[in-house]
């Protein structure tokens, strides 16, 4: 290879390096903003040394000499950049929006606020002892507050809106020229959620599960809406889970507790069927998209409302306060659809050999999503194929393993999941599938199904019986029915067009 070609390769590498450096400095800017708000020192020598040691271990001996001086220079430039931004007032409080809470790793709020308000929005997880210093420094223009600080922050706020005072809970703080104002936008968010679901609260007997900050907000709205009665269930109060079913006249049930929230999906401590007059069930949890309580209510034909609508709409009302201007209400529905589509798993169900693995892999590649084949995962985990598991451990043990695996992956979001043929037959598995799932039933002609290595469909008679028993189950949980073509591209095209129609993906993918 000639010198010119070698230099050309170096030029290409230098172009890549400068792009990576730009990305690093963009993140450095965000870290600087975070440190400014939290009053954290710009330089962390201990972390820098750890980085240098880690990187030295990743290069050949002959290159180790360069790692420390190279990264010392990068760290120096990063520090100087952050200090310069601070000195030039590029980190003014006007830039700072975010969320205060205890545990925030799974929060969707930064993404939601970016769509609605167009500003950067950071997460500020903190312990209670950090609150006073954080709020007294006032290095922000707007903050949302979540569990467990909605009541605690009130003591550090200068002026609290009459609504937030009545509720006894603040979820939005606005810094106006150094003075902190507290509001509650959960109220408007919950009101939006009920109206969208066409759930009436006036003159209804309402049962509220939980007595925390969210419960207080909802009780205030129920009073304003003139609910006939409001019964609050708490773990240790006069009305608790021991006498829960004494309230036979309950018409609306509202869950404000974290029961059933990720990662404890499919937990439920209320049996809806015990309330014969129940018309509507509301759950403010948004992850999963549908809790077990909501799934049970839907199965019984009740009206339901789920937490994603409240999450997005309360963020909308907070954004209006942050920016001090009107924002079209239509952005709430658009944002909700976008978040939901990205959270949904695309789950493939159907008979063994119907093409779930082939279609799933193709979809995952097309849509750039994570893919898991439940049967293959089990085979890798158990170090034997499905037929061997059936033969050595029995079908019952296989179903137990299958249930654990489907619940592991179905509680996550954004996956494409190929299920086993019998996975949806069991109610808990169906619950797991649909809680975050857009379900596609792949229906292939029986004579085209592969039967080799399929323990329950060895011959055509067995296959026909199996299909007859499972068909209605597949249809009942599916959002879309897909007759499988022998040409994979035709099947894929049919699925993609359906996903576009149902607003799960945009037109660019189809």
N, C-alpha and C positions, 0 to 999 in steps of 0.2 A: 504493500500500500504506500503511495507517494505522500510526501510531506503536505501537499495541499489538501489531500483527502483527510489526513489525520487532523489538520487544523480545522477542517470543516466539521469533523466530528466534535472537536473541542468547542467550536462555536455553538453547535446544537446543545451540548451539555451546559454551556454557560447560559444559554437562553432558558433552559429548564431550571437552572439554579436560581436565576434572578426571579422567575415566577414563584418558586418555592419561598425565596426570601421575602417577596412582597406579601405572600400569604402569612408568613411568620410575623411580619411587622403589623399586619392587620389584627392578628390575634393579640399581639403585644399591646396594641392600643386598647383593645377590649379589657385586657388584664389590668392595664393602668387605670381605666375607668372604674373597674371593680375595686381595686386597691384604694383609690381615692375615696370612694364612697364608704368603704369599710375601715378606713384609716389604717391600712396595712403598709408596712415599709416597702419601698419600691424594689429593693434588692434583697434576695433570699439566698445567702451564700451557701447554706446547707444544701438547698435544692440544686444549685448550680454545680456543686461538687459531685452530687449524685448523678447528674446528667452526664458530666464528663467521664466519670468512671464507667457508667453504663455504655456509653458510645465507644470508649476505648476497648471494651470487651467485644465489640461488634466488628472491629477492623483487624486486618492482618498486622503482624508485629511491625512490619516495615513502615506502616502508616501511623502507628500510635503516636509518634512524636508530634504529629500535626494537630491532633484532636484538641488538646488543651489550649494552645495559643489561638487556634481558630475559634473555639467557642468562647474563650475569654473576650475576644473582640466582639463576637455577636452579642454576648451578655452586656458588654459595655455600651454598644450601640443601642440596644433595647432600652437600657436604663436612661441613657441620654435622651432618647426619643420620648420616653414617658415624662421625664422632667421638663423637657421643652414644651410638650403639650400642656402640662400643668401651668408652667410659667406664662405661656401665651393665652391662658384661660380657655384652651380648647376643651377642657374638662369642666366646663361651667355646669352648675346644677340643672340648667335647662335641658341638658342631654340625658339626664338620668331618669329612667323609668324602670320599674321592676316589681318583684314579688317577694315579700317577706313571709317566711314560714319555717316550720321545723324540718320537714323532709319534702324536698321539691324536685327530686331527680326525674320524676315522670311527668312533670307539669307541661302542658301544652300552651301555657300562657304566652311565652315569648313569640311563638309562631302566630298565635291568634292576634296579639297586639301589633305585630309587624304588618299583618294583612289589613287590619282595621284602621290603625293610626299611622302606619308608615314609619314608626320610630323604633330605635333599638330598645330592647326590653330584657333585663337580666334577672336571674334568680339569685336571691340572697338568703340561703338557708342559715339559720342562726339559733343559738340557744337563748333562753329567756334573759340571762344576765347581759347579753350583748345588745338588747333592744334599746335601753336607755341611751347608751353612747351613740348608737347608730342614728336614732331619731333626734337626739339633741344636737348632733353635728349638722343636720339638715342639708346634706350634700346631695340633694335630689330634687326633682320637681314634682314627681308623682310616684307613689308606691301603692300597690295592692297588698292586702294582708289576708293570709289564710290560716288554717289550723296550725297551732292552737292560740294565736295571738290576737284575734279579733276583738276581744274584750280588754286584754292587757294593754294594747297600744293606746287606749283612750286616755290614760293618765298623762301621756306625753303630748297630747294634741291641744292646740290653743282654742279652737272653736269647732264644735261638733254640730252637725245639722240636726234639726229637730227630729227628723225621722230616725237618724242613727241613735239619738238620745233615747227616743221611745223604745227602740229595739234593744238598746244596750249592747251594740255591736258595730264595729267599723271595719269595712273591708277596702276602703279607698282613702288615701291621704294625698292632698294636694298642697304643695309648698307655694304660697303666694307671697313673694318678697320676704322670705324668712319666717313667715307665719304659717303654721300647719293647720289645715282644715280637714275634718274627718267626715266621711259620707258612708252610706251603705247602698251599694248598687246591686247587692244580692236580691233586695226587695223587688226592684224592677226586673231583674233577670228571672226571678221565679214567676212573676206576673206574666212576663212574655211567654215563658214555658207553658203555663196553664192555658193561656189564650190560644197558642199555636195548636195544642192538643185538644182544644174545644172542651176543656174540663171546667165545669161550673162549681164554684165553692159556696156561693150564696145559698143560705138555708140548708146547708149540708152538715151532717154529723161527721166530723173529721177526726181521725186518729193520727197523731204525729209521733213517729218513732224517734226518740232522742230528745235531749233537752239542752244541747250546746248552742253555740253562736248561730249556726244555720237554722236551728229550730226556732230560736227567738225571732229571727227575721220572718220566717214563714208564719209564725203565730201572729205577728203584727199584721201581715197581709190578710190572714184569715179573719181577724177582727175587723179590718177595714172593708172586707168583702162581705161582712155580715154572715159568716158561717153560723149555723144553728148552735153547734157545740164544738168545743175544741178539747180533746183529751190528749195529754202529753204522756207518753210512756217512757220511763227512764229505768235504769237498772236497779236503783235503790229508792225511788220515790214511792209515794202512796199508790200510784198507778204504775205497775211494772209488768214484766213478762210472765209473772205468776197469775195475774188476773187479767191478762190481755184480752182473752176471749169473752170476758164479761160484757164487753161493749158491743152487743149484738146489733145495735142500730147503725153501726159505722157504715158510711156511704163512700167516704174517700179515705184512703190510707196513704200517708206520706212518709217516706224513709229519709231521715237526715243523718243517720248513723253511717259509719264506715263498713258495716256488715255487708260482705259481698264485693268489696272493692279490691282491685288488683293489689297484691298478688293472691288474695284469699277469695278468688272467684268462686262462684256457685255456692257460697255460704248463704244461708237464709234461716232466720229464726221466727218467721211468721208464716202461718198456713192461711193463705187467702181464702180458701174454700170454707173456712170456719165463719166467715162473715157473709152471711146470705144476702144482705142488702148492699154489699159493696158494689159500686159502679165504676170507680176509677182508682188507679194505683199510680203513684208518682214516686220516683226515686231520683235523688239529686246526684247520685254517682254517675260519672261519665266514662270510667274505665273499670270494667268492660262497658261497652255500649249498651248492653242489656244485662242487668243482673238477673239472678235466678228468680227473685221476687217478680220482676217485670215479665220474665218468660212464663212463669206460672199464671200471671194475670192475663197475658195475651192468650194463653191456651184456653182460658175460661171466658174469653170474649169481653174482658173489661177494657175500658179506655185506659191508655197508659201514656205517661210522659217520662222522658229520660233526661239525665243530667247534662248532656252535651249542649242542648238548647240553652239551658240556664248558664252554663260556663261561658258560652260565646256571647250571649246577650248581656250578662253582667259586665263582661270586658268591654263591650260596645259602650255601655253607659259610663264606665270608668274612663274610657278614651275621650269621650265628650268633655268630661270634667278636666282631664289632664290638658287637653288642647284648647279648652275654652271656646269650642265652636261646634256647630251642628255637623253631624255625619249622617248620610242617608241610611235609614233603617234597613234598606235592602241588603246592606253589606252583611248583616247578621245571618241571613239565610244562605247567602253565597259562601260565607266562611264556614258555617256549620256543615254544609254539603262537602266542602273541600276537606275539612278535618276528618269527617266521617269516612269519606272515600279512602283516605290515606291510612286510617286506622283499620279498616275492614280487612280481614283475611279473605282470600278467594279460596273456597273449599270445594274440592271435587269429590262427589259421591257417585256411586254406581256399582254395578256388579263386578266381581273379580274378572279381570281381563278386558274391561270396557275402555281402557286407554287412559286411565287417570294419571299414571306416571308419565307417559309420553306427552300427553297434553299439558300436564303440570310443568314439566321441564321446559317445554316450548314457551308456555306463558311466562314463566319466571325469567327466561332469557329475553323475551320480548319486552316485558314490563320492568325489567331490572329489579325484581323482587327476590327475597329469600324463598327457597323452596325446600319442603320436607315431604318425603314419602313415608307415611306412618309404618307400613309393613317393612320397608327396607331399614328404617331406623330400628325397629324391633329386632330384625335379623342381626344387625350389627351389634346391638346391645346384648343380645342373648347368645351371639356367636353360633347360631344355627338357623336354618331356613324355617319358614312357617310350617311346612309339613312335618319337620322334625320336632318342632315345639308342640304341635298337636299330638304327635305320636308319643313323645316322652313325658310331656307335662299335662296333656289333656286340654280340651277346648276351654274349660273353665278357667284354668290358669292363664291361657293365652288371652282370654277376654279381660282378665284383671290387668295384665301387662299392657294390653292395647288401651284400656281406659286411662291408665296412668299417663301413657305417652300422648294420647290425644288431648288430655287436659293440660299437659305441660305446654304443648305448642298452641293450642286453641286460645289460651289466655293471652298470648302475645298478639301483636298487631302487625299488619303489613305483610304477612306471609302468604304464600301459595301452598296449600296443603292437599296432598293426595291421600285420601283415607282408604282404609281397608274396606272390602265389600260389605262386611258385617258391622262395621263401626257404628253407623247411625241407628242400628236396631235397638240399642240400649238407651233408655231415656237420658241418663246422665251424660252419655256421649253426645246425644243430639243437643242437649243443653250447652255442652261445651262448644260444639260446632257453631251453633247459631248465635252465641253471645256476642261474638265479634265477627261473624261470618256472613259473607255473600256466597250462597251455596249454589253450585252448578251440578245438576244431575246429568251425567253422561250416560245416554241410553243407546247401547249397541245391540245389533241383532244377535240373538242367542247363538245362532250357528257360527258366528264370527268370534265368539268369546274363546280365549285361550283357557284350556282346562288342565293342562299339565302343571303339576305342583299346586293345584288348588284343592285343599282337603275336602271341601264341602260341595264341590261341583265336578266330580269325576266323570259323571255320565250325563246324558241329555235329560233324562227323567229327573235326576236330582237338581239339575240346573233350572228346569222349568218350575219345579216346586219352589226352589229358592227365590227365583225371580218373582213369582206370584206373591210370595210372603213379604217380599221387601219393596215391591214397586210403590205401593202407597206411602210407605215410610219415606222413600227417596223423594217422592213428589211433595209430600207434606212439608218438608223442611227446606226445599229448594226455592231459590229466587228465579232460577232460569232452567228450563228444560232444553237439553241439546241432543238431538239425534246424531249419533256419531257417524261421520262419513269415513270411508276407508282411506281417503286422502286427508292426511293430517292438516294440510294447509286450508282445506275447505272447512274443516271443523274449527280450526283456530280462528279463521276469519269470521265464522258465525258467532263464536264466543266474543271476540273483540267488539263486533258491532253491537252485541247485546250489552256489553259493559259500557259502551259509549252511551247507548240509549238510557241506561239506568244511572248515568252520571257517576260511574265508579272510576272510569278513566276518561281522559280527554281525547278528542278526535285525532290528535297527532299519533296516537298509538295504533289506531285501526288502519 
